[in-house]
Amino acid sequence: HGAALDPPKLTGVMTDKERDKKIKAETEELTRIFSDLPAKKMSLAGKLIERAAWMRVQCQELEEYLEANGWTEKFQQTKGLPPYDRSRPQAQSYLTLNSGYQKIIKQLSDLLPRDDDKPKDDGFDSFVNRRDDE
């Protein structure tokens, strides 16, 4: 088995209490953003919002870790062979989590009404509103 040669700095690691507080704040923010959804859609969105909030905070923590330690580390597979740079396991975790987060945000955004869902102006309303009432 190989070994990482540069021990990571633990800066940016949150306590459970800090993490829970950030997740709660993120959940509240996303709930506010999507609060105009109809009740049926909101019940579906609730679980997505909880998952997205958790993933976002995990990504933030991994970002802080990667900023402090870099995306790669020196690694030596076999004694006697020169070490080489390899991607940190946290980098892959970050990429996977961030991709999942983006997919959930896309799912949530797709629940919002689109501009093209609104009735198109056929000209009648603008004609009526333009008329002079005498």
Protein Blocks (a to p, Z undefined) as FASTA:
>chain_A
ZZdfbdcdfehiacfklmmmmmmmmmmmmmmmmmmpcfklmmmmmmmmmmmmmmmmmmmm
mmmmmmmnojbdcddfbghiacdddddfklmmmmmmmmmmmmmmmmmmmmpccfklpccd
ehlmmmmmmpccZZ
